[in-house]
Amino acid sequence: MLEQIHLLAAVTVLGVLEQAYFSLQVIYARRTYGISPPKVAGPPEFERIFRAQVNCSEYFPIFLAVLWQAGLFFHQGLAAVCGLLYLYARYLYFTGYKESASGRLVPMYFNAGLIWILTGLSGAGILHSLLSHYVGLNILWLMDL
């Protein structure tokens, strides 16, 4: 069982570490710009860092759900590669947003594409599982080759 999920688990841990890094960046920015919690307004530099972290946190549960579904129902390796690309693009998003609001756009679109790919893989894998279990139909027969 563990050999079927070790790549997904590794990507998940990397994602958690990335989220922790983003949170630490907000703490450092609060200290740098003198913004005490619960305040979230301040100089544009602080607000961009804060928004980048919040945006990344908002999408993290969605990412985890489709990562694991794609990995369990479709293909662990492909899901893990998409997951690593997603995490790298999220890092680029964060650093781009930190510099300027327009710096987030290209990584944001790439991230959205990866979420849709993982969602498609999840859907295909779940549909295959349901059809093969209840109807005896193998729609992913190429995966068996």
C-alpha positions as CSV (number, residue, x, y, z in Angstrom):
1,M,0.0,0.0,0.0
2,L,2.7,2.5,0.9
3,E,4.5,2.1,-2.4
4,Q,1.3,3.3,-4.0
5,I,1.2,6.6,-2.1
6,H,4.8,7.5,-1.2
7,L,5.2,10.0,-4.1
8,L,1.9,11.7,-3.1
9,A,3.0,11.8,0.5
10,A,6.3,13.4,-0.5
11,V,4.6,16.1,-2.6
12,T,2.2,16.7,0.3
13,V,5.0,17.3,2.8
14,L,6.8,19.6,0.3
15,G,3.5,21.5,0.0
16,V,3.1,21.9,3.7
17,L,6.7,23.1,4.0
18,E,6.0,25.6,1.2
19,Q,2.9,26.9,3.0
20,A,5.0,27.3,6.2
21,Y,7.6,29.3,4.2
22,F,4.9,31.6,2.9
23,S,3.5,32.1,6.4
24,L,7.0,33.0,7.7
25,Q,7.3,35.6,4.9
26,V,4.2,37.3,6.2
27,I,5.6,37.3,9.8
28,Y,8.9,38.8,8.5
29,A,6.9,41.4,6.5
30,R,4.8,42.3,9.6
31,R,8.0,43.0,11.5
32,T,9.6,44.9,8.6
33,Y,6.6,47.2,8.1
34,G,5.4,47.3,11.7
35,I,2.0,45.8,11.0
36,S,0.7,44.0,14.1
37,P,-2.1,41.4,13.9
38,P,-5.0,41.5,13.3
39,K,-4.3,44.4,10.9
40,V,-3.9,43.4,7.3
41,A,-3.5,46.9,5.7
42,G,-0.3,48.6,5.3
43,P,2.2,49.6,2.6
44,P,1.6,48.0,-0.8
45,E,4.7,45.8,-0.3
46,F,3.2,44.3,2.8
47,E,-0.2,43.9,1.3
48,R,1.2,42.0,-1.7
49,I,3.1,39.5,0.5
50,F,0.0,39.1,2.7
51,R,-2.3,38.5,-0.3
52,A,0.1,36.1,-1.9
53,Q,0.2,34.0,1.2
54,V,-3.6,34.1,1.7
55,N,-4.2,33.2,-2.0
56,C,-1.8,30.2,-1.8
57,S,-3.5,29.0,1.4
58,E,-6.9,29.3,-0.2
59,Y,-6.0,27.0,-3.0
60,F,-4.0,24.5,-1.0
61,P,-6.9,22.3,0.1
62,I,-8.2,22.1,-3.5
63,F,-4.7,21.2,-4.7
64,L,-4.4,18.4,-2.0
65,A,-7.8,16.9,-2.9
66,V,-7.2,16.7,-6.6
67,L,-3.5,15.6,-6.1
68,W,-4.5,12.6,-4.0
69,Q,-7.6,11.7,-6.1
70,A,-5.5,11.8,-9.3
71,G,-2.7,9.8,-7.7
72,L,-5.0,7.1,-6.2
73,F,-7.4,6.7,-9.0
74,F,-5.4,7.5,-12.1
75,H,-1.5,7.4,-11.8
76,Q,0.6,8.3,-8.8
77,G,3.7,9.3,-10.8
78,L,1.8,11.6,-13.2
79,A,-0.1,13.2,-10.3
80,A,3.2,13.7,-8.4
81,V,4.9,15.4,-11.4
82,C,1.9,17.7,-11.7
83,G,2.0,18.3,-8.0
84,L,5.7,19.3,-8.1
85,L,5.1,21.6,-11.1
86,Y,2.2,23.1,-9.1
87,L,4.4,23.8,-6.1
88,Y,7.1,25.3,-8.2
89,A,4.6,27.5,-10.0
90,R,3.1,28.5,-6.6
91,Y,6.6,29.6,-5.4
92,L,7.0,31.7,-8.6
93,Y,3.5,33.1,-8.0
94,F,4.4,34.1,-4.5
95,T,7.8,35.7,-5.4
96,G,6.3,37.4,-8.4
97,Y,3.4,38.8,-6.4
98,K,5.9,40.0,-3.8
99,E,7.6,42.1,-6.4
100,S,4.6,43.4,-8.2
101,A,0.9,42.6,-8.7
102,S,1.4,41.8,-12.4
103,G,4.3,39.4,-11.5
104,R,1.8,36.9,-10.3
105,L,-0.2,36.5,-13.6
106,V,1.8,33.9,-15.6
107,P,2.4,31.6,-12.6
108,M,-1.3,32.0,-11.6
109,Y,-2.5,30.9,-15.1
110,F,0.0,27.9,-15.0
111,N,-1.3,26.9,-11.5
112,A,-4.9,27.1,-12.7
113,G,-4.0,24.9,-15.7
114,L,-2.4,22.3,-13.4
115,I,-5.4,22.3,-11.1
116,W,-7.6,21.6,-14.1
117,I,-5.3,18.8,-15.3
118,L,-5.3,17.2,-11.9
119,T,-9.1,17.5,-11.8
120,G,-9.4,15.9,-15.2
121,L,-7.1,13.0,-14.1
122,S,-9.1,12.6,-10.9
123,G,-12.4,12.5,-12.9
124,A,-11.0,10.1,-15.4
125,G,-9.6,7.8,-12.7
126,I,-12.8,7.8,-10.6
127,L,-15.0,7.2,-13.7
128,H,-12.8,4.3,-14.7
129,S,-12.9,2.9,-11.2
130,L,-16.7,3.1,-11.1
131,L,-17.2,1.7,-14.6
132,S,-14.8,-1.1,-14.1
133,H,-16.3,-2.1,-10.7
134,Y,-20.0,-1.8,-11.6
135,V,-20.1,-2.4,-15.3
136,G,-16.9,-4.3,-16.0
137,L,-15.8,-1.6,-18.6
138,N,-12.1,-0.6,-18.7
139,I,-12.0,2.9,-20.1
140,L,-8.3,3.3,-19.3
141,W,-7.2,0.2,-21.1
142,L,-4.0,2.0,-22.3
143,M,-2.8,2.3,-18.7
144,D,-2.8,-1.5,-18.5
145,L,-0.4,-1.9,-21.4
